[in-house]
């Protein structure tokens, strides 16, 4: 029996690797073809390859310093950067290769851990496999191929959720802190910890309560550590957040933002596409509520609220993709094979479209 289970898991890992490999072939081939047929105007973007958008910032930080690159560089948290500096000498000092290598290796780890987590939470190996494929072909998943921090961040978050399932609070605290050092939304993991089973167990001893507190504070402490360091490097305070406001606008009421976004949809404003995605995520939130433990729901909810609490909804799809319960919910939604036959090709088409749009400067990932 054990041999059969091991054999099946090995086959599932092959499927996970295949999903990882296919998504990379799709993205890289799309980038190559886009650059091949790009106009003189769009080649300014497409010729940059893996240096586009935020990937270029991470690569500059791997080779340089925050202070040298100015205030805007402080938008990018240091987890991915520090890892890149460790890998850079191994790949001959090439910061682009270092960032792409880290992003893709952690993507493979992410798919494997996601498979195990979904199988453990739902007891359904087929659903776990579907979830991996959905994430591999998600419209915004081309950033998992580029030198972005999302693959590292999602991997760390998945480990936290695995630790919460086993009520291993020390592991949850450590990886939540690392997630907070990687992206500011790592602070939101505290919501998942506070709503996880066993967190409010009052019968535990002092050590147990202290470990729960550390798990709760792990994500916010990781974010705070970078903020305090940035304060020591700048005359202005809280630069990582104040600079971000210049790009996404200040905080706005998420409900009012979505209501105003409906007008953008009917006016055929390109930003209306983000609003359509936002409402789609709201529907998936109901699926999370019905099918997954409560801490998955609250983590997904707070992640979406933060993502739509800005005037500028650019990169919304990437931000919500990082909140992985939505991907699981989408896999549950398309559980029937008839729907999957349509969903997979449609998602792949959207992935190609988003990759082309980003590689030509028309979409901000």
C-alpha positions as CSV (number, residue, x, y, z in Angstrom):
1,X,0.0,0.0,0.0
2,X,2.8,2.4,0.9
3,X,4.6,1.5,-2.3
4,X,1.5,2.3,-4.3
5,X,1.1,5.7,-2.6
6,X,4.8,6.5,-3.2
7,X,4.5,5.5,-6.8
8,X,1.4,7.7,-7.3
9,X,3.1,10.6,-5.6
10,X,6.1,10.3,-7.9
11,X,3.8,10.3,-10.9
12,X,2.1,13.4,-9.5
13,X,5.5,15.1,-9.1
14,X,6.1,14.4,-12.8
15,X,2.8,16.1,-13.6
16,X,3.9,19.1,-11.4
17,X,7.2,19.3,-13.3
18,X,5.4,19.1,-16.6
19,X,3.0,22.0,-15.7
20,X,6.1,24.0,-14.6
21,X,7.9,23.2,-17.9
22,X,4.9,23.9,-20.2
23,X,4.2,27.3,-18.6
24,X,7.8,28.3,-19.2
25,X,7.8,27.1,-22.8
26,X,4.6,29.1,-23.4
27,X,6.0,32.3,-21.8
28,X,9.5,32.2,-23.3
29,X,8.1,31.3,-26.8
30,X,5.6,34.2,-26.6
31,X,8.4,36.6,-25.6
32,X,10.6,35.4,-28.5
33,X,7.8,35.7,-31.1
34,X,6.7,39.0,-29.7
35,X,10.2,40.5,-30.1
36,X,10.6,38.9,-33.5
37,X,7.5,40.7,-34.9
38,X,7.6,43.8,-32.7
39,X,7.4,47.2,-34.3
40,X,10.2,49.7,-33.8
41,X,8.0,51.3,-31.1
42,X,7.3,48.2,-29.1
43,X,10.8,46.7,-29.5
44,X,11.9,49.2,-27.0
45,X,10.2,47.0,-24.5
46,X,10.3,43.5,-26.0
47,X,14.1,43.7,-26.6
48,X,14.6,44.0,-22.8
49,X,13.6,40.3,-22.3
50,X,13.8,39.3,-18.7
51,X,14.8,42.9,-17.6
52,X,11.3,44.3,-18.0
53,X,9.3,46.1,-15.4
54,X,9.9,45.2,-11.8
55,X,12.4,42.4,-12.8
56,X,14.8,45.1,-13.9
57,X,14.6,46.8,-10.5
58,X,15.3,43.5,-8.7
59,X,18.3,42.9,-10.9
60,X,19.7,46.4,-10.4
61,X,19.4,45.9,-6.6
62,X,21.2,42.6,-6.8
63,X,24.2,44.3,-8.4
64,X,23.8,47.7,-6.7
65,X,22.4,49.2,-3.5
66,X,19.1,50.8,-2.5
67,X,20.8,54.2,-1.7
68,X,22.5,54.3,-5.1
69,X,19.2,53.6,-7.0
70,X,17.2,56.2,-5.1
71,X,13.9,56.3,-3.2
72,X,11.9,54.4,-5.9
73,X,14.1,51.3,-5.3
74,X,12.8,51.0,-1.7
75,X,9.4,49.8,-3.1
76,X,11.1,46.4,-3.5
77,X,11.5,44.4,-0.3
78,X,14.9,42.7,0.2
79,X,14.1,39.0,0.5
80,X,14.5,38.3,-3.2
81,X,17.3,40.8,-3.5
82,X,19.4,39.2,-0.8
83,X,18.9,35.7,-2.2
84,X,19.9,37.1,-5.6
85,X,23.2,38.4,-4.2
86,X,24.0,35.0,-2.8
87,X,23.4,33.3,-6.2
88,X,25.0,36.0,-8.4
89,X,28.6,34.9,-7.8
90,X,27.6,31.2,-8.6
91,X,26.4,32.3,-12.1
92,X,29.4,34.4,-13.0
93,X,28.1,37.7,-11.6
94,X,25.1,37.8,-14.0
95,X,22.3,39.4,-12.0
96,X,19.7,38.7,-14.7
97,X,20.5,35.0,-14.8
98,X,20.6,35.0,-11.0
99,X,17.1,36.5,-10.7
100,X,15.5,34.3,-13.4
101,X,17.1,31.2,-11.9
102,X,15.8,31.9,-8.4
103,X,12.3,32.8,-9.7
104,X,12.1,29.5,-11.7
105,X,13.5,27.2,-9.1
106,X,11.2,28.6,-6.4
107,X,8.3,28.3,-8.9
108,X,9.0,24.6,-9.1
109,X,9.2,24.3,-5.3
110,X,6.0,26.3,-5.2
111,X,4.1,23.9,-7.5
112,X,5.3,20.9,-5.5
113,X,4.3,22.4,-2.1
114,X,1.0,23.7,-3.5
115,X,0.2,20.2,-4.7
116,X,0.9,18.6,-1.3
117,X,-1.1,21.3,0.5
118,X,-4.2,21.1,-1.6
119,X,-4.1,17.3,-1.4
120,X,-3.8,17.5,2.4
121,X,-6.6,20.0,2.8
122,X,-9.1,18.6,0.3
123,X,-8.1,14.9,0.3
124,X,-8.3,15.0,-3.5
125,X,-5.1,14.5,-5.5
126,X,-6.8,15.2,-8.8
127,X,-7.9,18.6,-7.5
128,X,-4.4,19.3,-6.3
129,X,-3.1,18.5,-9.8
130,X,-5.7,20.8,-11.4
131,X,-4.7,23.6,-9.0
132,X,-1.1,23.4,-10.1
133,X,-2.1,23.6,-13.7
134,X,-4.4,26.5,-13.1
135,X,-1.5,28.4,-11.4
136,X,0.9,27.5,-14.2
137,X,-1.5,28.9,-16.8
138,X,-2.9,31.8,-14.8
139,X,-2.9,35.0,-16.9
140,X,-0.4,36.8,-14.6
141,X,1.9,33.7,-14.1
142,X,4.4,35.0,-16.6
143,X,6.0,36.9,-13.7
144,X,6.8,33.5,-12.2
145,X,9.1,33.0,-15.1
146,X,10.6,36.5,-15.0
147,X,12.8,37.7,-12.2
148,X,10.0,38.7,-9.9
149,X,9.7,37.9,-6.2
150,X,6.2,36.3,-6.4
151,X,7.4,32.7,-6.7
152,X,9.6,33.1,-3.6
153,X,6.8,34.8,-1.7
154,X,4.1,32.3,-2.6
155,X,6.5,29.4,-1.6
156,X,7.1,31.0,1.8
157,X,3.4,31.6,2.3
158,X,2.5,28.0,1.4
159,X,5.0,26.7,4.0
160,X,3.3,28.9,6.6
161,X,-0.1,27.4,5.7
162,X,1.3,23.9,5.9
163,X,2.7,24.8,9.4
164,X,-0.6,26.2,10.4
165,X,-2.3,22.9,9.4
166,X,0.1,21.0,11.7
167,X,-0.1,23.8,14.3
168,X,3.7,24.1,14.1
169,X,3.8,27.8,15.3
170,X,7.6,28.1,15.3
171,X,7.9,27.2,11.6
172,X,4.9,29.5,10.8
173,X,6.6,32.4,12.6
174,X,9.9,31.9,10.8
175,X,8.5,31.6,7.3
176,X,5.9,34.4,7.8
177,X,8.8,36.7,8.8
178,X,10.7,35.7,5.7
179,X,7.6,36.4,3.6
180,X,7.3,39.8,5.2
181,X,10.9,40.5,4.2
182,X,10.0,39.5,0.6
183,X,6.8,41.5,0.0
184,X,4.8,44.0,2.1
185,X,1.7,41.8,1.9
186,X,3.6,39.3,4.0
187,X,2.1,41.3,6.9
188,X,-1.4,40.0,5.9
189,X,-0.4,36.5,6.9
190,X,-1.1,37.6,10.4
191,X,-4.8,37.4,9.5
192,X,-4.5,33.8,8.5
193,X,-2.6,32.9,11.7
194,X,-5.2,34.6,13.9
195,X,-8.0,32.7,12.3
196,X,-6.2,29.3,12.1
197,X,-7.5,26.3,14.1
198,X,-5.9,26.1,17.5
199,X,-4.6,29.6,17.6
200,X,-6.9,30.7,20.4
201,X,-6.3,27.5,22.5
202,X,-6.2,28.9,26.0
203,X,-5.2,25.6,27.6
204,X,-1.6,25.7,26.3
205,X,1.3,26.7,28.5
206,X,3.4,29.9,28.3
207,X,5.7,28.4,25.7
208,X,2.8,27.5,23.4
209,X,1.2,30.9,23.8
210,X,4.5,32.6,23.1
211,X,5.0,30.5,19.9
212,X,1.5,31.5,18.7
213,X,2.3,35.2,19.3
214,X,5.5,34.9,17.3
215,X,3.6,33.2,14.5
216,X,1.1,36.1,14.6
217,X,3.8,38.7,14.6
218,X,6.1,37.0,12.1
219,X,4.8,38.7,8.9
220,X,4.4,42.2,10.4
221,X,7.9,42.0,12.0
222,X,9.5,41.1,8.7
223,X,7.9,44.1,7.1
224,X,8.7,46.4,10.0
225,X,12.4,45.3,9.9
226,X,12.8,46.6,6.4
227,X,10.8,49.7,7.1
228,X,13.0,50.6,10.1
229,X,16.2,49.9,8.0
230,X,14.8,52.1,5.2
231,X,14.2,54.9,7.7
232,X,17.9,54.7,8.6
233,X,18.9,55.1,5.0
234,X,16.6,58.0,4.1
235,X,15.8,61.4,5.4
236,X,12.1,60.7,4.8
237,X,10.3,58.1,6.9
238,X,8.4,55.0,5.6
239,X,9.7,55.5,2.1
240,X,8.7,52.0,0.8
241,X,5.0,52.9,1.4
242,X,5.1,56.6,0.5
243,X,6.9,56.0,-2.8
244,X,4.4,53.3,-3.7
245,X,1.6,55.8,-3.3
246,X,3.0,57.7,-6.3
247,X,2.3,54.7,-8.5
248,X,-0.9,53.3,-7.1
249,X,-2.4,56.4,-5.4
250,X,-3.3,56.7,-1.8
251,X,-5.6,54.5,0.1
252,X,-9.3,54.5,-1.0
253,X,-12.4,52.8,0.2
254,X,-12.3,49.4,-1.7
255,X,-16.1,49.3,-2.0
256,X,-16.3,52.8,-3.5
257,X,-13.3,51.9,-5.8
258,X,-15.2,48.9,-7.2
259,X,-18.4,50.9,-7.7
260,X,-16.5,53.6,-9.5
261,X,-14.8,50.9,-11.5
262,X,-18.1,49.8,-12.9
263,X,-18.3,53.1,-14.8
264,X,-14.8,52.4,-16.2
265,X,-16.1,49.0,-17.6
266,X,-19.1,50.6,-19.4
267,X,-16.9,53.4,-20.6
268,X,-14.6,50.8,-22.2
269,X,-11.7,52.2,-20.2
270,X,-8.7,49.7,-20.3
271,X,-8.6,49.9,-16.5
272,X,-12.1,48.4,-16.5
273,X,-10.5,45.0,-17.2
274,X,-8.9,45.1,-13.7
275,X,-12.4,45.8,-12.3
276,X,-13.8,42.7,-14.1
277,X,-11.1,40.6,-12.6
278,X,-11.8,42.1,-9.1
279,X,-15.5,41.1,-9.3
280,X,-14.4,37.6,-10.5
281,X,-12.2,37.2,-7.5
282,X,-15.2,38.2,-5.3
283,X,-17.1,35.3,-6.7
284,X,-14.2,33.0,-6.1
285,X,-14.1,34.2,-2.5
286,X,-17.5,32.5,-2.0
287,X,-15.9,29.3,-3.2
288,X,-13.1,29.7,-0.7
289,X,-15.6,30.2,2.1
290,X,-17.6,27.0,1.2
291,X,-14.7,24.6,0.5
292,X,-11.6,25.6,2.5
293,X,-10.8,26.2,6.2
294,X,-11.7,29.7,7.5
295,X,-8.2,31.1,7.6
296,X,-7.9,30.6,3.9
297,X,-11.0,32.7,3.4
298,X,-9.8,35.5,5.7
299,X,-6.4,35.6,4.1
300,X,-7.9,35.8,0.6
301,X,-10.4,38.4,1.8
302,X,-7.8,40.8,3.3
303,X,-5.5,40.3,0.3
304,X,-8.3,41.3,-2.1
305,X,-9.4,44.3,0.0
306,X,-5.8,45.6,0.1
307,X,-5.4,45.1,-3.6
308,X,-8.5,47.1,-4.6
309,X,-7.8,49.9,-2.0
310,X,-5.9,52.0,-4.5
311,X,-6.8,54.4,-7.3
312,X,-4.6,52.6,-9.7
313,X,-5.5,48.9,-10.1
314,X,-2.5,48.0,-12.2
315,X,-1.0,44.6,-11.3
316,X,-4.2,43.6,-9.5
317,X,-4.1,40.2,-11.1
318,X,-0.5,39.6,-9.9
319,X,-1.3,40.7,-6.4
320,X,-4.3,38.4,-6.1
321,X,-2.5,35.5,-7.7
322,X,-0.1,35.7,-4.8
323,X,-3.1,35.1,-2.5
324,X,-3.1,31.4,-3.6
325,X,-6.5,30.4,-2.1
326,X,-8.1,32.1,-5.2
327,X,-6.2,29.6,-7.4
328,X,-7.5,26.7,-5.3
329,X,-11.0,28.1,-5.6
330,X,-10.7,28.3,-9.4
331,X,-9.6,24.7,-9.5
332,X,-12.7,23.7,-7.4
333,X,-14.9,25.8,-9.7
334,X,-13.7,23.9,-12.9
335,X,-13.7,20.5,-11.2
336,X,-15.6,18.9,-14.1
337,X,-13.6,17.6,-17.1
338,X,-16.0,19.3,-19.6
339,X,-15.2,22.7,-18.0
340,X,-11.5,21.9,-17.9
341,X,-11.4,21.3,-21.6
342,X,-12.4,25.0,-22.1
343,X,-10.7,26.5,-19.0
344,X,-7.2,25.3,-19.7
345,X,-7.0,26.6,-23.3
346,X,-8.7,29.9,-22.3
347,X,-6.3,30.4,-19.5
348,X,-3.4,29.7,-21.7
349,X,-4.6,32.2,-24.3
350,X,-5.0,34.8,-21.5
351,X,-1.4,34.0,-20.3
352,X,-0.1,34.6,-23.9
353,X,-2.1,37.8,-24.2
354,X,-0.9,39.2,-20.9
355,X,2.7,38.2,-21.7
356,X,2.5,40.0,-25.1
357,X,0.9,43.1,-23.5
358,X,3.6,43.3,-20.9
359,X,6.4,42.6,-23.3
360,X,5.2,45.5,-25.5
361,X,4.6,48.0,-22.7
362,X,0.8,47.9,-22.8
363,X,0.2,46.1,-19.5
364,X,1.8,46.8,-16.2
365,X,2.4,43.4,-14.4
